[in-house]
């Protein structure tokens, strides 16, 4: 190799450090941009960034008690992941499907879907489901329960079927009190879902609450009508099964 070639090679080798230096400068530049963006006190921008990160990393797969949240608080500090994302999506899907079913069956005013601390609640009017003081299901209620069962069939959540009454004592020899009436109605709905919709018996149970969990004032006929209902509660994964206030009857036991 000639002296000129050796000199050129040596000269080229001396400048290789520039490549490493350029990479280092680029990385530092990117670091300072990230630090600057993190220090920017813009809550809306941070919220959008948090939402994008949440969607990118799919933190919504975690489930819990519901409610809004993000990866950052209003000041830009990190907080726990949003545990309610999946539940809200399920709520919207279930609400849309059952609203469509209620409209088709012309029972829109007798069906309500709402969120509670424990889960998603599908509330059905007892005027639709049962005759007064009876736990025998009306034939008119079956098409709607079929749609409800089809909607719930694909969900892995535990389900609690609740029976509720107003505060007027039962005037029937078949039931000693509203406790027995509410529990029998809940069990009737449960058995229908299991027998016709394929609900898994191991993840569904019934509970009777009599008149002790009203949603309206029992002092008016309208309020009592709202309180007479059957609630199908799709429990969040962390929600407790059952309630101390209710008398529960698991499927297959009486």
C-alpha positions, 0 to 999 in steps of 0.5 A: 500500500502506498504512503498516500493510501495509508495517509488517507486511511489514517485520516479517515479513521481519525474522523470516525468519532464524528459518527458517535458524536452526531448520534449522541447529539441527536439523542440529547436533542430528543431527550431535551424535547421530551423533558420540555414537553413533560414540563409544559403545564397544559392539562389538555395536551397531557390528557390527549397524550395520556389517552394516546399512550393508554390506547397504544399500550392497551391499559384498558384491559384492566377492569375495576370499579369504573369511572374516568381517569388517565395516566396523568393527573391535571398537574401532569403527575402519573396516577394509576391506570384507568380501570373503568375503560372496559366497563364503559365500553361494555356499558355502551355496547349493552345499552345500544343493543338493549335500546334497539331491542326495547324499541323493536319490542315497544317496551322502551319505557320499561327497560333501563341500563345504567352504571353502578359502583358494582357493575352495569345494571340492566333494570326491567320493570316488574309490570313487564315481567310479572303480574301483581303478587306473582312470580310467574313470568309474563309471556310478553317479557320473554322476547326481551329476556331472550335479547338480554340473554343473547347480549350477556352470553358473550361476557365472562363477568359474574352476573347477579339477578336481583328482585325488588318490590315496593313497600306494600305488604304482599297480599297473597297466600303464596308468599309470606312477605316481599322477601320471598316474592322478590327472591322468587322473581329473581330466581324466575328470571335467572332460570329463564336466562340459564335455560333459554339463553345459555347463561353459565350457572356457575357465574350467575346467582339470584338475590331478593332485596324486598323493598329495602333498595328503592330507586324512587319514593314509595310514597307515590304510585309512580315511585312504587312502580319504579321500585318494582323491578328486576335488575340484572347486574353485570359485575365488574371483575373486582366486585363482590358477589352478593350483598349482605342486604339480600337473600341469595339463592344460587342456581340449582339450590332452593 
